[in-house]
Amino acid sequence: MPAKPPSHPPLSLKHARRLALAAQGFNSRQPPATIKAAHVTQLIQRLGVLQIDSVNALVRSHYLPLFSRLGPYPRTLLEQAAWSQGRQRNLFEYWGHEASLLPVELYPLMRWRMQRAAQGEGIYQQLAKFGREQQTTIARVLQTVRDQGALGAGSISTRQDRAGPWWDWSAEKHALEWLFAAGEVTVAGRRGFERLYDLPERVLPAAIVNHPDIGESDAQRGLLLHAVKALGVGTEKDVRDYFRQDPAPARRGLAELVEEGVVQRVQVQGWKQPAYTLAARVVPRKVTASALLSPFDSLIWERGRTERLFDFRYRLEIYTPQAKRLYGYYVLPFLYNEHIVARVDLRAERAAGRLAVHAVHVEEKGLDEEGMQALAGNLLQLADWLGLPQVQINCQRASAARLRAAFLAGGVEHL
């Protein structure tokens, strides 16, 4: 029987928040004056994953987490890291936490998931059924990729009518998605938002593609350790959710990491479940940060953890009927110092050249004038980064009046 791991003093909620924020790249340091490719790469390696989503109400979601931490950075740096050919390419697309961009170093740790997908496990049932029944089509599409190089599903589709939702994909799109899940192809680039698929050996660094296989248990344990590092502190469910891992292997992997002394099991003040942190953790004395957070930011993915850490209940209301929405269509939480203190419903109205603020909601914990000025500054910075000359406040709430006053105090006039 393995030795019982030593007990550790409870972790206060305040310290847990600081651990989480620092681990996620909110570390009180001023961003560098000039953002370079290395800054982008290092931050993504720290986070481990950027979620991709098709909603473009403001900007594609994978761009926002870097903006929240680095400020206005050239988006081309992320695009080069994700889709360029050659040495600049440091990321690959795969199913990490949903559709994601991940550092190429994690590619070998994802092969077990690819192998499972090839067996019809861990993927959509309809895609698994297609894989069982349409291997001839899959082989034909794979050969087309070999012969033609990077291509999108639309360029090889044999269907005559226009494709509908994902369950109405063409046979060729189904085949490409099955090949992608199985690791037979990867994403070489994007045309607009359409994926262009090619063979991994023509896209990713040779050292990554040719890396010796890692056993599934070792790979899963490696992902769990990466998740603990990226989260700072989290329950078993929080940790395994980071890369969408299953409960049983996650429990085994975390127990092994604790036994090895790499990870500690701790009790966080007010949490019902035990949590996990790095054994060599360092709790910052304070975290000074102000940032607008993407709805798909890894800091707030796990909604239960967000409530436990920040006393902040957050739900995405994109698919909620308008009359039933509490806060708005595309709502960004606002992090100020060590708390989430407000949420704003934003839209990029590109044709009009403005950032529209449709709603401003301040949490019960309140937002002082300095914090309101910080929110105004973040909105101005966001608008400028998106190339939108104006900010328009459409909300009639008292909190919006305070925000408008903060803009005016800063010498900025609005529509």
Order of alpha helices (4+ residues) and beta strands (2+ residues): alpha-alpha-beta-alpha-alpha-beta-beta-alpha-alpha-alpha-alpha-beta-beta-alpha-alpha-beta-alpha-alpha-beta-beta-beta-alpha-beta-beta-beta-alpha-beta-alpha
